[in-house]
Amino acid sequence: MAKGFINVSISGSGDVSYYLRESECLHVQSSANLSTERAELLEEWKQLERQEKMGNKDLGIRGRHDAQVRKNYTLSLPNELSAKEAANRIEAMLKETPIKDCSYSICIHRGEKDGVQNLHAHVLVNERNLITRKKDRQMIKKEFLEKEFRPKFEQAFAAERALGKDLVSRERIEPALFQSSPEVARELLRIYQEQAEKLKKIANTNSEKTSITNKQKLEVPVQKQPESNHQTQKLNLQSKKRGYVLKV
């Protein structure tokens, strides 16, 4: 996973079937209002596009021919994760943002170039709030990406980013490997156990830092700002008019 990599592109009429293609899409996970079946999911995204462009009086959608139907968040992921685990982490992250109340689909892809695998996700989001039926304009702004989405994404995969790219996946240590190459299997198992301990320590450290920070925020005393000379002079003038002098 490229450190801190995140790319966002906005599409109004992109082909959703590209993100759902069987040849590369390993797993799909969507918001509760969308289907888990790819064929149905594709049709549902087409229906969302028709509503945004042509309108829907029942839902209070006016419709615009140039409407932005969805935003595509492209996220680079650690190669050692399974597609399901990666999707679960991303969805847990989305539930901490306004995206939780929108229509979204998480498409996990595994590409390959020059023998190097590239696990990544395309998160398709329609920014219309399912409760208010209005578009959340905050999600269109750059501040949402930089100050809310990106930090939560990096935090969700902080442990893997801290250890780097060369993590050993548990799936690589197959039972057959102990028969064919027992020394290699034992070495992989040792590395896996070591990195598991490191991941645990990193997670505990991050949790402790968060607790300390929150505690410090609660303990910070509120200091009363001293009155300026201008304010003091103003009070004295008002006091003289009323027949007494304010001493400070």
N, C-alpha and C positions, 0 to 999 in steps of 0.2 A: 504494500500500500504506500503510495507516494505520501510523504509527510504533509499533512495539512491540505491535501488536494481536495478541491471541491469545485465543480463547474455547474453553472446554472444557465439553461437556455430556455427561452420563451417561445412557444409555438401556438399558433392559432388554428392551424389546419393540418398539423403533422399526422402521419399515418400511425395509429396506435398499434396496428398489426406488426409493425417493425419491432416494437418493444416486446411483443408477445410471441415472436416467432419461435417455433419449437427447436430450431437448430442451435440456438444460443441461450434462450431463456430457461433457466433451471427451475425457477420457482416464482410464483406470483401470489401476492398477498394484498388484500384490498380492504377498504373501509367497509363497515357493516352493511351499508346500503348497496354495495356492488356484489356481483356474483363471484364465486370461486372458479367457475368453469370459464375457460378462455374464450370460447365461442360466444357465450352469453356476455362476458365482460367486454368483449370487443364491440358488440352491439349496444351495450349500455353507454360506452364512451361516445359512440356515434350519436346516440340519443341526446347525451349532454351537449354535444356540439350543435345539434339541430336546435336545441332549446336556447343556447346562448346566441345563435345567429338569427333564428327566426322568431324567437320569443315564445312565451307560454303564459297566457293570461291567468290560468289557475294557480300558477306558482309565483305570479307577479314579476315575471321576467320580460322585459321590454324587447330585448333582442337587438343585435347590431350585426351588420354584415361583416364588420372587421373585428368582432369580439375576440378577446383572448380566451380561448377555451380552457387551456391548461398550461401549467408550468412544468418543465421537466428538470428535476434536480438530478444531476449525474454525480454519483458518489463512488470514489475508489475505496475498496474494502480489503481487509487482510485475506490473503489467499488461503490460509489454513482453516478459515471458518467454513462450515457447511452453509448451503444456500438458505436453509430454514433458520439457522441460528442468526445469520446476518439479517434476514428479513425481520425476525423477532426483535432484534436490537434496534433496528431502524424504526419499527412501529412503536416501540416503547418510547423512543426519542420523540416521534411525531406527536404522541399523546401529551407531551409537555409543551406543545406549541398550538397556535390557533388552527393548525392543519387538522387537528383531531376532530373538528366539527365540519370538515369539508369532505368531498369525495376524493379518494386517492387510491392509487395502485402502486405497489412496490414490485418491480420486476428485477430479479437477480440474474445477471448475465455472467458467464465466464468466457472471456475471449482469450485468444492466444496469438502471439506474434513472435516469430523467431524462437519458438520453443519456450517462451516465457508466458505463463498464465497471468490473466488479469481479471480478478473477480471485482465486479462493480455492480452498482444498482442504478436503475432509472426510477425515480419517484415521480409519478405523474399526479399533479394536483389541480383540481378545479377549485378556484378560490372562493366560490360561492358558499356562504355559510348555510348548512342544512337546516339550521334552526330559524335564523332571521330571514333567510332567502336573499340576503344581500351579499355582494362581493366584499371581502375584507381587503380594503385598499392598502392596509399596512403591509401585507405580504408582497405587494408589488414593489415596494420601496427597497432600496439597497440596504438600508439600516436593518431590516428584518433578517436579511441573509447574514450580514456581518456581525450583528450584535445578539441575535437569538438563534438562528438556524445553525450557523457554522460552529459556535461554541458548544452547542448541545451534541452536534455530530462528533466533534473531536473528543468530547468527554465520553461518549458512548464507546469509543474504541481507543481510549487513552492507554490502557495497559498494553495492547498490541503495538501501538505507536511508540511506546517507551522502549520496548524490547527490539523493535526493528522488524525487518521483513523475514528473517530466516528462522521462523518458528516451526517446530515439528508438530504436525497434526497427528492426533491419536489414530486416525483412520489409516495412516501410513504404516503402522505397526500391526500388520495382519498376522494371524496365527500361522499361516503358511510360511511366513518369513523366518519364524523361529526354527523351522525344519530345514529350509534351504540355506539360510545364512544366520545362524543363531547369534554370532558375535555382533553382526550388524543390527539385528533386532534388539539385542540387549543394550547396545549403545544408544539406539534411537529411544528406547524406553527410558534410559537414564536421563537423556536430554529432555525428553517430554516431562518427566517428573520434576526436573530442576526448573524448567520454565514455568510449570504449573505453580510451583512455590513462589517464583518471582512475581507471577501475575497476581497471586493472592496477596503478597506483601504490598505490591503497588496499589491494589484495590483498597487494602486496609489503610495505607498511608493517605490516599486521597480522601477516604472517609474521615480520618482523624483531622486532616487539614480543614475539611468542610465544617466539622463540628467546632473546631477551635475558632474559625472565622465567624461562624454564626454566634458563638458565645461572646466573642469580642465585640460584635456589633451590638449585642444586647447590653453589654457593660459600659459602652461609651457614654459618659455623662453629657448631658445637654448643657452647654455653657451659655449663660445669658450674655448677650452682646452689650458691651458698655455703650452708654449714650455718647454721642459725639458732642463736641463743643457747640456746634450749631443748634442741636436739640436742647442743650442745657440753657443757652442764651434765650431761646424761644420760650422755654418754660418760665425763666426769670421775668421776661417781659410780660407774659400773660399774668404772672403772679402779682407784679407791681400794679397792674391795672385793677386787680381785685383787692388791693389794699394790703398785701403781705408779700414778703420776699422769700423765695425758695433758696435755701442755703445748701450747697453741695460740697 
